[in-house]
Amino acid sequence: MNFAEYQRLAHRTSKEHSDKLVISTLGLTGEAGEFADSVKKLRGHGHNIPVSELAAELGDVLWYIAECASALALDLDDIARKNIEKLEKRYPNGFESSRSIDREGYRHHG
């Protein structure tokens, strides 16, 4: 499955709303918070959180990312490709701490 197919299939389960972007953004932050809370419980509190539960939370995050993209009439394949192009430009030899610390000339605006 590619991102475009995922986005199309995910959208089938979406409820139309007058402000899809706001609802999707709030859902994204909520689901990201649930994922973060699970990691906190796993690493900080000693809970036994199955990896399958973490994967399910990430799936919910991905669903809301797809919905945000759809609300903006953007294609997830394009978003993913442009992000990799940005990262390849910023880190042509793979991640380097020095390039992360001194990002002048590599900074993405917008």
N, C-alpha and C positions, 0 to 999 in steps of 0.2 A: 504494500500500500504506500502511496506517496502522499505528500501533504495536500495536494489538490483534491485527491479522492477522499482523504480524511475530512477535509473542510466541507466537502459536498455532503458526505454522509452524516457528519456531526450536525450540520445545519437542518437536516431532516427532523431532528429532535428539539429544535429551537421554537420557542413561542415568539411570535411577532409582537413587537412592542414599539410604542411611539418614539422611545429613545433607546434603541438597541445598544448604542455605544455606552451609555451611562450604566445600564443594567449589566452589560457584559463586563465592563471595567470593574464594577463593584463585585461581581461574581468572581472575577479573576483574583482580585486582592483577597477576597474571603477564602477561596480555595488555596491560594498560595500560603495564607496564614494557617490553614489547617495542616498543610504539608509541613510548614515550619514547626508547628506545635507538636506534630508527631515526631519529628527529628529531635526536638528538645526533650520530649519524654523518653525517647530511645537513648539518647546520649547523655542527657543531664539527670534524668530521674530513674534510670535503670529499668524502664518498661520494656517488655518484650513485644515490640512492634514488628509484625511480619513484613518482610520486603514486599509481599503482595499488597499489603495495605498502603505502603508508601507508593507503590506503582499505581494503585487506584487513585490516590490523591493527585499524583502527577497527571494521570489521565483527565481528571476533572480540570486541572490547570490548563491542559492542552485544549480541552473543549472550549473553555472561555477565551483562550487566545484565538482560536479559530473564529469564534463569534465576534470578537473585537475586530479581527481582520475583515470579516464579512460585513460588519456594520460600516466599515470604511471603504468597502468595495475593493479590498486588497486580496491578493492571492498569496496563500501561505508558502507556496513554492518560490515565488518571487522574494518574499520576505526572507526565507531561509537562504536563498542564493546570495542576495545582497548582503546579508549578515556575514556569510563566509567570505565574500569578497572584501568586506571591511576588515575582517580579522586577518586575512592573508596579507593585506596591505600594512596593517598595524604590526603584525608579527610574522614577517616573511619566513623566518627560520623556526617557527613555533614560538610558544610563549617564552618571553625573556623578561625577567623582573625589571631590568634597567629600562626597557621600552614601556613597561607598565607605569613605572614611577615618573619618567620624563616623557610625557605624551605630547608635548608641544610638537606641532607638525603632523601629529597622528590623530589628534582629537577630532571627533565627529561632532559637528554642530547641527542641531535640529533634531 
